């Protein structure tokens, strides 16, 4: 009974830290974008300001600042460890292949289940330079808050109580729930974000670092911000319009690249020699 209570408290604490970090990052960036676009849209000053915020966030999460008594714990929970070049290469390959597979899966889901696409701000009336800067920073800011939040603090705490595979599953569930308030509590989206969490959570566990997952996370958001989500409103349901060549291309894309990603993760596991945290 005592073990069960300890584990439940650990899961609640891990979830709280993950949600707190992601809410802080997303909240600050959303506020900066709103003020920037509403006042001086020709000058994307929100980007350098957010860069400073992210640096300060990482410095604190890495153990700097007060209270000094938590410095070592914060550093360990961030898990921003350097990894060998070979491990980094396999991590980036596995992440990139996973992103392509997930992109195909998302398109297939959007054509099979009626649901609203992810809400995106209308940037069409703003200068191109500002739009590009905002998209790039949005693609960077989310990974630099979500990876410390869920694959760092949250998953590290869970690994101590549930082991690696269990922690990956639990942190991925929490990661999916964290996207519910903004993307909707719809089972296809929750499943999608759960799989995203599994990809990056597995990378963090195998490498004992959150750093190798960040390039794949940034790449994925750039792809979805520019090529996937803006087109969701025009996707017809296969139950109404029938299937076309592109639907089956995306089905095959999801399957083939998922298999390739699994192969890359196996090679990553062989190269990294994971160890549990405890």
CORHUZI-V337153 format. One record per backbone hydrogen bond with DSSP energy under -0.5 kcal/mol. CO is the residue of the C=O (numbers start at 1). NH is the residue of the N-H. E is the energy in kcal/mol with one decimal. If there is no record, write none. Layout:
CO,NH,E  CO,NH,E
//
This chain:
1,5,-2.4  2,6,-2.3  3,7,-2.4  4,8,-2.4  5,9,-2.5  6,10,-2.1  7,11,-2.3  8,12,-2.4  9,13,-2.6  10,14,-2.7  11,15,-2.6  12,16,-2.4  13,17,-2.4  14,18,-2.3  15,19,-2.8  16,20,-2.7  17,21,-2.1  18,22,-2.2  19,23,-2.6  20,24,-2.0  21,25,-2.3  22,26,-2.7  23,27,-2.5  24,28,-2.4  25,29,-2.2  26,30,-2.5  27,31,-2.2  28,32,-2.5  29,33,-2.6  30,34,-2.4  31,35,-2.3  32,36,-2.7  33,37,-2.8  34,38,-1.4  35,39,-1.1  36,39,-0.7  36,40,-1.4  40,43,-1.7  42,44,-0.5  43,45,-2.5  44,47,-1.5  44,48,-0.5  45,49,-1.7  46,50,-2.5  47,51,-2.0  48,52,-1.9  49,53,-2.0  50,54,-2.7  51,55,-2.1  52,56,-2.5  53,57,-2.5  54,58,-2.6  55,59,-2.5  56,60,-2.2  57,61,-2.8  58,62,-1.9  59,64,-2.1  60,63,-1.9  67,70,-1.5  68,71,-1.4  70,74,-2.7  71,75,-2.2  72,76,-2.3  73,77,-2.3  74,78,-2.1  75,79,-1.5  79,81,-1.4  79,210,-2.1  84,88,-2.4  85,89,-2.5  86,90,-2.3  87,91,-2.3  88,92,-2.5  89,93,-2.2  90,94,-2.7  91,95,-2.6  92,96,-2.6  93,97,-2.7  94,98,-2.0  95,99,-2.3  96,100,-1.9  97,101,-2.1  98,102,-2.9  99,103,-2.4  100,104,-1.9  101,105,-2.3  102,106,-2.8  103,107,-2.0  104,108,-2.1  105,109,-2.8  106,110,-2.6  107,111,-1.0  108,111,-0.5  108,112,-0.6  109,112,-1.3  109,113,-2.3  111,238,-3.1  113,115,-0.7  121,123,-0.9  123,126,-1.6  127,131,-2.3  128,132,-2.8  129,133,-2.3  130,134,-2.5  131,135,-2.5  132,136,-2.5  133,137,-2.6  134,138,-2.6  135,139,-2.1  136,140,-1.2  137,141,-3.7  138,142,-1.4  139,143,-0.5  140,144,-2.0  141,145,-0.7  142,145,-1.2  142,146,-3.5  143,147,-2.2  145,149,-1.8  146,150,-3.0  146,151,-0.7  147,151,-1.0  147,152,-1.4  148,153,-2.7  149,154,-2.1  150,155,-1.2  152,156,-2.7  153,157,-2.0  154,158,-1.9  155,159,-2.7  156,160,-1.2  157,161,-0.7  158,161,-0.8  158,162,-3.3  159,163,-1.5  162,166,-0.6  163,167,-2.1  164,168,-2.4  165,169,-2.1  166,170,-2.5  167,171,-2.9  168,172,-1.8  169,173,-2.0  170,174,-2.3  171,175,-2.2  172,176,-2.3  173,177,-2.4  174,178,-2.2  175,179,-0.8  176,179,-0.9  177,180,-1.4  177,181,-0.6  179,183,-2.8  180,184,-2.6  184,186,-1.7  186,189,-0.5  186,190,-2.7  187,191,-2.6  188,192,-2.2  189,193,-2.7  190,194,-1.9  191,195,-2.2  192,196,-2.1  193,197,-2.3  194,198,-2.1  195,199,-2.2  196,200,-2.2  197,201,-2.7  198,202,-2.5  199,203,-1.7  200,204,-2.1  201,205,-2.2  202,206,-2.8  203,207,-1.9  204,208,-1.3  204,209,-1.1  210,213,-0.6  210,214,-0.7  211,214,-1.1  211,215,-0.6  212,216,-0.5  213,217,-2.1  214,218,-2.7  215,219,-2.6  216,220,-2.4  217,221,-2.1  218,222,-2.3  219,223,-2.1  220,224,-2.5  221,225,-3.1  222,226,-1.7  223,227,-2.7  223,228,-1.1  224,229,-2.2  224,230,-0.5  228,231,-1.4  229,232,-1.4  231,234,-1.0  232,235,-1.6  237,240,-1.3  237,241,-2.9  238,242,-1.3  244,248,-1.5  245,249,-2.1  246,250,-2.2  247,251,-1.8  248,252,-2.6  249,253,-2.5  250,254,-2.4  251,255,-2.0  252,256,-3.0  253,257,-2.2  254,258,-1.2  255,259,-2.1  256,260,-2.3  257,261,-2.2  258,262,-2.3  259,263,-2.0  260,264,-2.3  261,265,-2.5  262,266,-1.9  263,267,-2.0  264,268,-2.3  265,269,-2.6  266,270,-1.9  267,271,-1.7  268,272,-1.9  269,273,-1.6  276,278,-0.5
//
